[in-house]
Amino acid sequence: MKKGIFLALSVALFLGCSQTTKPEPNKQQNALPDENVYKPNERISLLEFEVKQDASSLPQNMQSASFAQDEILKRRFKVFTLRGVKFNPNDAFWAFNVYKPSEKRKYFGSNFRQIPQSWFDAQKDNANFAGFLQISAYALTSANTAVRNFPTDEPIFLNPQTPGEGYPFDYLQESTLSIAHPLFVSHLSKDRAWAFVSDDAVWGWVKVEDIKFISDEEALAYQKSSFVTIKTDKMPVYDKGGNFLFYSRVGAILPVLAQDDKNYYGKIYVRNMLREFVLSKSFSALFPLKFNDSNLKTILSSLLTQPYGWGGVDKLRDCSLFTKDLLASFGVWLPRNSRAQANMGEKINLKGLSNAAKSKEIKEKGVPYLTLVHLPGHIMLYAGYKGDDIYVVHDAWGLKTANNGRALIGATAITTLNIGQNRSDIQSANLLISKVDSINVMRPEQGMLDKARKISALQRAYDVKIEENLVKFSDGTSLVYDDFKQKDEECSTGADIEDMNALDYAAFSPLSTALSDAGRCRNYELLGKIYGSSESAVKANLVDVIWLKDFLNLPLKFNSKNGAAAALQDVSNELNEMVKSDPNLLEYLKDPGGTFKWRIIAGTNRLSAHSYGIAIDINVKKSHYWQWSKGYENLIPEKIVRVFEKHKFVWGGRWKHFDTMHFEYRPEMFE
């Protein structure tokens, strides 16, 4: 048993992910100074990131979903049902059988000196094995706190002179819990300074000063609370008087009593005292968070570049604590260590495949941000791909180099699976992609509650029925709704109908809102059924829309089907009245660049929305387009955008692949 565990640890330490029976690794940094990057003659060097360490570098999350909170709350509150349950003490106290010195394995303290056997004996005695389950009480953490394998703050390291050992690899660090986390308390250490507890995933020791014992009645009431969760890590939280209480922690689920426009309000035990907290809505939201691109990128922005922390040392995170905390915010529960996480959801075995075959499988079967990528001792979050590059977000220590050295990531980072491939001292066999052995797709049973809303929007927008994964038309024909294939953010390989409104369009929001490609994915079979499947068929459906009748009186060809031409006429009429009161607006509306034109989008084989007569370009001379502009810029007044959006036109100026002249009739985006 011990030999197997230590073998797993030796593999894990290449990447810095703990892999005992319960724990795992963490994260660190952004841009690195050139003089510190890639010194192949040194045993410890820094890996140069090939991707900018910013959430904007990530592929877009094409899903918008709401996961049910039931599963994760049931898991967390299960500890309040453990009184009277029998447990095997050998399983609970596993660490004392694993972390013990021998002739071949010696442990060292923070002073680099070998730790004597007497110290281990004292720890085992203080653990009070005879007291196991004698208290059997319930508690809540009253601080962000460490879970330790022994009842002590003192670390133990293997030889600190060895790459991948020493700080932060304290083998007594098992995990870190946020404030207000439910616990089952077995018993106390002999010195009564430590409580032996179980959370939703592990057994371990926490400081007595960091927990608050609660009654059965309090435990029951706590479970019935409404909750909020955290979107930004390490933000200070205060009481109503401005007194500091604690730092926010991604993955926390906190009870809330009330809210107003700016804040949530609740009561929480802080250092054993019940305190009222004020939680700003700028970095928190009702639990569970909506699983969309904006919320994901907000959380990741606060975690990227944080230093790696084995087992959550120093209240940081390792690889599996990162994935556990991140997905917990959305209501998705994960166990604590990477091996167990790799068995959640739908597992796809990649062992024995070539790197090219692995990449193909990941691209075809992975669901961005809901797929975990596993290799021995490490777990990563799949983020999609751009071109040939597969992106992952993970907390890793580093890669093995020649002479048993380490090339460090040392952070929560965005990388590709081929990071380090340009290093002469990193063999191909030590690349992430070479070691990947499986992926597992998380599909929460009660998740995707937004899917019904999306389906309903498509049905109303195009007067169709969607049943049994088919879009059914009044003429008796049908199309596939969801092909279950992964798409990039541009749907460059072709969009199914489900993709068309998979992303939420930020209608009526400020023009400074983060850009998204919502509305860029088009299913051409559906558009053909609705507006015409050939140039001649579309032309037969075109009618004249009179553009700004009192100023320009321009006839524009637009599709009469599905209310498109009527919607553009309403836009024109409303803008016509606006120009009467604000003549300066005419500058942005004259000389429209066109409506109907059967053509292919430049650089692709996909038809333009103009081919269907459902798009109009305005302000062409002052427009900006992602392919030829140096950076994003917009000159169109917000009031014009709002008129178009009122009548169900999406604006290309909200796209990441921006096109500020473009307005397109997409009624399904506004339902």
N, C-alpha and C positions, 0 to 999 in steps of 0.2 A: 504493500500500500504506500508506504513512505517513499520507496524508490520510484514508483510511478508518478507520485505527486511532484517530486523534485525534478524528474525528467520533463514533466510538463512545464514546470517553472523555468527550466533552462531554455526551453524553446520560447516561452512567452517573453522572456527578458530581451530577446532581440528587438521586440517591439514595445516592451514595457507594459504588457497587459497581464495583470495577475490572473493566475489560473490554478488556484489551489482547489478548494471544494466550494468556495462561495464567492471570493473577491474578483477584482480587475483594475485596469489603468486609467490614465488621464491626459493632460494637455499643455500647450504653450505657443507661441510667438508669431510675429508677422515678418516684416522686412528685416533682413539680417545684414550687418555691415560687411562689405566685400572682403575685408581682411580676415573675417572669421569663417568664411564660407569655403568649403572644399579644400582641405589641406590633407591630401591623401596619405601623407607620411605620418600623420598623427593618428593615434588609436581612437581619439575622440574628435570628431569634426561635426560641422553643422551641414545639414542638407539644404541646398538652395531650393526654395519653393518655385515650381514652374507656373503656379497660379497665384494671382494677387489675392492676399488674405483678406478678402472683403466679401460679404454676402452677395453683392452684386455680380461677383464672378461666377456664381452658381447657376446651373440651368434652372429654369422656372419650374415651380411646382404646378403642374397642370390640373391638379385636383382641388376641389373645394368641397369639404365634407365636415360633418359634425358627428363625432363618435359619441356613443353613449357612455355615461360615466359609471354605469353600474358595475362593470367588471373590475375596474381599478379600485373603486371604493370598497367593493366586497373583499378584494385582496387585502387592502390596507386595514380594514376593520376586522378582518378575521382574527387578529390577535386578541380582540375583545371576547373571543369565544374559546380561548385555549385553557381556561381554568378547568382542571380535572382531566385534561388530555394527557396520556402517557407518552413520554419521549424517551428515546434511548440516550443516556448521558454520553455515551461514546461518540454519538453523532454531534451532540451539542458542543462537547469539549474537544472536538477534533484537533484543534490547533495545538493542544498540549502534546499530542502524539506525533505531530508533524514538525513543529519548531523546537527541537531539542538537539543539543550539541552532541557530536560524536567525534571519533578520531579523524574521520574524513571530512566532517562538516563542522566548521567553527563559526560562531557568530561574534559580531563586533558591535560596540556601542558607538555613540556619537563622538566619543573621544578617540576613535580608531583602535581602542584596546579590546582585546578579546574578553568576552563576557564569561565569567566562571560558571561552573555547574551550580554552585550555591545560589546564584541569582535566579536561575530557572527553578530550582527547588522552592525558593521563597515565593515565586510567582504562583506556582502550582498550589502551594499551601494556602496562599491568600485567596485563591479562587474558590475555596470552600466547597469542594465537590459534594460534601455531605449535605449541604444546604439546598441542593438542586430541587426546585419546584416547591420549596417550603413556604415562600411568600405568595406566589401565584397571584399577583396583583396587576392592575392595569395602570397605565401612565401615558403621559404625553411628553415629548421633548419640549423643554422650555428655552432652548437655544439651538442654533445650528451646532451640531455636535458630532464628534468622531465615534465610530464603533471600532473597538479594539479587540484583538484576539486574546490578549492577556489583560488583567486589571492593572494597567500601568500606562503612563504617558511615554515612558522610556522606549526608544526605538531599538530594534535589532537589525543589523545588516550582515550580509555575507561580505567577503573581503572587499572593502571599499576601493582597493587598488585595481580591481577587475572591472573592465568595461561592462556597463549594465548592472553594476552593484553600487552599494553606498546610497546616499540620498539621491532620489526620493524613495528608494526601494526598502522601506521599513516593513518588514514582514509581519509586524503586529498590527498594521493598519488594514482594517477590513472594509470599512465604508464610511460615508458621511451622510448624516440625516439632516433634513431641514427642521426648523422649528415647527412645533405642532404635529409631529409625526406620532401616530399611535404605536404603543409598545405593550408587550406582555412581559412582566418582570418575574423571573424565576426566583431569584434570591440575591443577596448582597455578598460582596467579598467580606473576608474576616475583618478587614479594617473599616468596613462600612462606607468606603469612599466610592465604590463602584457597584453598579447594578448589572446583573447578567440578564440580558433581554433578548427577545425575538421581535423583529419587525416583520414586514411582509415577505422577507427573502432570506434573512440570515440570523444566526445567533451571535452574540458578541457582548462586549462590556462597554457601558457608557458611564460617564461620571454621574454620581447621584445628584450633584448640584445642577446638572443639566436636564433633569426630568422632574415632572410633577405627578405624584400619585393621584389618581382620580377614583371616585366611587363607581359602582356599577351604574348608578343612575346618571352620573355625569357622562360615562362612556356611551350610554344609550342616547342621551340628548345630543352628544357631539356628532353621532352618526347621522342624526336627522338635520344637521345644519345645512345651510347653503354655503357654497365655497367659491373662493376666487383662486386664481393661480398667477404665476409670475411670468412676465415676458422679458424682463431685463435682469440679469444677474447682478448681485452685489450693490443694489441700491439701498441707501439708508431708509429705514422705516421709523416713524416717530409717533408719539402720542399726540393728543390734541393740544398739549402745551408746548410742543416742539422738542420734547425730550427723546433722545435716541433710545430705540428699543432693540432693533436687530437689523441685519442686512438681509435683503431679499435673496432668495435662492431659486433658480429655475428648477422645477420639479416639485416645489412646495405646493400644498393644497391647504388653504387657510380658511377658517370659518368666518363668514361675513353676516352682519346683522342689518346693515343699511347702506345706502349709497346716495350720492347726489351727482351733479354734472361732472365734478372733478375727482371725487374720491370714493373709496369703499371704506366702511367702518365696521370694526369687529372687536371682539375681546379674545385675548390669548394669554396663556401663562408665559411670563417672561421671568426667568430666575425664580420660579415658584410663586410669583405674584400675578394675579389676574389684572391685566392692563388693557386699556382700550387703544387700539392702533388705528392710524389713518394711512390708508394705502392709496397712493396716487394712481389714477386710471392711465396715466402716461406709461406706466410699466407693469400694469396688472390688468386682469380681465376676469369675467365670470368663468368658472370652471365647468366643463372643459373648454379649452380654446377651440375656436373653429380651425380646422386643418386646412389652411390655405397658404398661398405663397407669402403674403404679407406677414402673417404671424410667424411662420417658419423663419423668414429672413430676419425678423426683429429679434427673435431669440438667438439665432445663430450669430448675429452681429455682436451680441454681448458675450458670447462664449468663445468666438474665434480669437486665437492668439493667447488665451489664458494658459499659464504654465501647466504642464502635465503633472498629475499627482497620483502616484500609485495608491490604489485603495482609497482615494479621496483624501490623501494626506494634505494637511494645511487647508482643509476645506476646499480642495480642488477636485478634480475628477480624473478617472482613468477611462479606458475605452468603453467598458460596459456601464459605468456610472454615467458617462456622457449620454449614451443612447437611452438608458433607463430614465434619466431626468428629463431629457428632451421630449421623448414621446409621452411621458407621464402628463405633461402639460396639456396634451390633446386627449387624454383619457385612455391611452394605450399602456397596459401594464407589461413590464418585462422583469424577468428574474435578475439577479445581481451579477452573475459572471458570464463571460463570453460563451463558454461552452453551452450553458443552459439557454442563453438567448438564441443561439444558433439552431435550437430545436423548436423554437416557437413558430407558429404559422405554417405556411406551406414550404417545406424544405426541398431544395433542388441540389442534388449532389453533383459536384464538378470535379471530383477526384479522377485523376487519370487523363483528363483532357489537356490538350495543348493550350497554350496561352491564347491563341487565336480563337479556339473553340470556346474557351471560357468567356472571352469577351463577347462573342456572339450570343451565348446563352444569357449573359447578364443583360445585354442590351435588349434582347427579345422578351425576356421573362421578368426582368426586374421592374418594380414599380418605384419610381423615384420617391425618396424620403419615407417609404414604407417597406423598404427591403434592406435587410442586414447582410453584409458580406463578411464571411468568416474565414479565417485562416488559423492555424494552431496558435492559441494564446491571444488572439486579437479579434475584435469585432469592429466593423465600420458601417456607416450609414451610406447607402447608395444614393447619389444625388442626380443621376441621369448621365447623359453624355453630350459632348459637342464634337462633331466629326468623329475621329477615331478614338478620342480620349474619353475614358470613363472616369467620372468625378465621384469622389467619396469625401465625406466629412468624418474625421475620427480624431481621437485622442491617442497619440502614439509616442513612444520614446524614440525609436529609430530603427535603422536597418543595419544588419551585420555587414561589416567590411572585411577586407583582407586583414590577416593577422589577428582575427577575432576582435577587431575594433568596432566602433559604432559611428554611424552617420546619423546625427540626431535630428528628429522633428521636434520632439520635446514640447508639444503644444496641441491644443485643439486646432486642427488645420484642414484646409481644403487641399487635397492633392489628387493627382490621377493615380491609377493603379500601376503606372510605370515610373513613378518618381524615383530618381536615382539612376535611371538607365544610362545617363550620360557620364556617370562616374566610372572611371577605370578600376576603382578599388571595390566596386559592388558587382558581384557576379549576378548573372541573369537569374540564377536559382534563388537569389535572396531578394528579388523584387516582390512587391506585394502580389502582383498578378500571378507570379509563379507559385506562390504559397496558398492562394485562395483555394479552398476545398469545397465550399458550398455557399449558396445564398438562401435566404428564407424570406418569404413575402408575408408581411403582416396583413391579415384581413380580419379586423375585429368583427365579430359576428353581428353586432348591432350597429356597425358603423355605416358610413355613407348615407346618413339620413337625408342629406341634401340631394341625393340622386333623384328622389321622388319629385322634389321641387324642380329640378332641372328637366326631368321628363315632362312634367306638366307644362313648363314654359315652352318647350319645343312643340308640344301638342297644340297649345293655344296659338302659338306664333304661325304655324304652318297648316293648321287644320288637319292634323293627322292623328292616328292612334298608335301608341307604342306599347306593344304587348309581346311577351316571350322573346325579347331581344330583337323584335322586328318593328320597323316603322311602316305602318300600313296606310295606303292611300285610298281615296274614295273609288278609284278605278279598279281596285282589287289587287294591284301590284304592291310589292313591299321591298324594303331595303334593310340591311343589317344595321342595327342601332349601335352596338359596341363590338368591335372586332378583338378587344382585349389585347391589343398590341401597344407597346410603348411608343410614344411619339416624342420628338424633340419639341422645343417650345414654338417652333415655326410650323410644325406638322409638315416638314419638308418631304416626308415619305408618304404623305397622304393622310387625311383626317377621316375618321369615321364620324357618324352623326353625333355620337356622344361627345366627341371632342369639341364640337362647335361652340357649346356654351359651358365647357368644363371649367374655365376660369371665370371668376366674377369680374364683370366690367365695372369700373369705378364711376358710374354715372352720377353726374351732378356734384361730384367731389371737387375740391379746389384743384386748379391746374397744376399745383405743385405736388400733387399726390404721386407716390412712387409709380413708375411706369410698369406696364404689364402688357403682354401680347394677347389679352382677352379680345376675341373677335377676329384674330388673324387666321385661325383654323377654319377651313371651309370644306364641307363635303360637297363635291361637285355633282354627284348623282342626285342628292337632294335638291340642290339649287336648280339642276336641270329639270327635275320633275315639277318644280314650282314655277320657274321663270322661263323655261325653254332650254332644250338640250342641244340646240345647234344655233348657229348665227341666224339662219332664216327663221327658226322658231322664235327666237328672242325678238327679232325685228317685227314679227307679226303681233307681238304683245306690247310694243312701244306706243306711247301716247305723248302729246305735248304737255309739258308743265311750263307755265308762264312765270319766268323768273323776274321778280321785283317789277311788277306791272307798271307802277307809277314812276319808275326811274330807268329801268333797262328794257323791260317788256321783251325779254329774250325767250323764245321757245326752246325748251330743252327736252330731248327725248329721254323718257324714263319708263320703266316697266309698269304696266297697269295691274299686274297680278299681285295678289297678296297684300294689297293696300300700299304698295311702294310709291307709285306716282301720287296718290292722294296724300301720303305723308310728306313727300317733298313739296307739294303744292301748299300744304299747311305751313311748312317751314318758310317758304317764300313769302306767303302772306304775312306771317308774323314779323319776319325781317323787314319787309316793306314798311310796316308801321313803325318799327324801331328806327329805321333810317329817317323817317319824317321828323322824329324828335332828336336824333343824333346823326346828322349828315356825314360825320367822319367815318361812320361804319361802312359807307358805300365803297370806300377805298378797298375794303377787304372782300367785297362781294361782286364787284364788277369783273368782267372778263373771266368767267368760270372756265376751268380747263377742260371741261367735258364731262359727259355722263356716260352714254353708251359708246363703247368701242370694243369690238371683238378682238381681244389680244391676249398674249401670254405675258405674265409678270417677268420682267427682265431678269435674266440669269436663272430662270426656273423652267419647268415644263407645265406649270400650273396656270390656269386661266385667271385673269384679273376679275374682280367683282364688277368692273366696268363692262365686261363681256355680257353680263346678265342685265345691264341697265339698272343697277341698284346702288350705284355710287356716283358721287359728284366731287370734283376737285375745285376748291376756291383759293383765292389769294396765291395763285401759282407763282408769281414773280417773287413773292416774299416768303415762300415756303421753305421748309427744311426736311430733308430726307436722309435716312440713316446711311444709305450707300454712298452719298456724295458730300454730306455735311461733316465738318470736323467734330462737331458735338451737338448735343441737343439744344435747340433754341425754338421758341415759338413767338409769333407776332400776332396771332389771332386773338381778339378780345374774348374773355371768358363768357360774356353775355351771348355771343354768337354760338359758341359751343353749346351752351345750355339750351338754346332754342332747338338745335339739331337733336340733342339728346332727349328733349321733351317729346319729340316725335319719332323716337326709337332709331336714331342714327348713331352708330359708334363713330368716334373720332380717332383718326390715326395718330394724332398728337399725344394720345395716352399710351401708345405702344412703345415697348422697348425698341423695336425696329420701327422707329417713328416715321410718320408721313403726315406732316402737319396740314397739308392741303386736303386730305382725304376724309370724306364722310360717307358712311356705308349703312344702308338700311338693314338692320339686323334685329328684328323685333324680339327674338328669343332671349336677347341679352338684357331685356328690360322688364321681364315678367316677374 
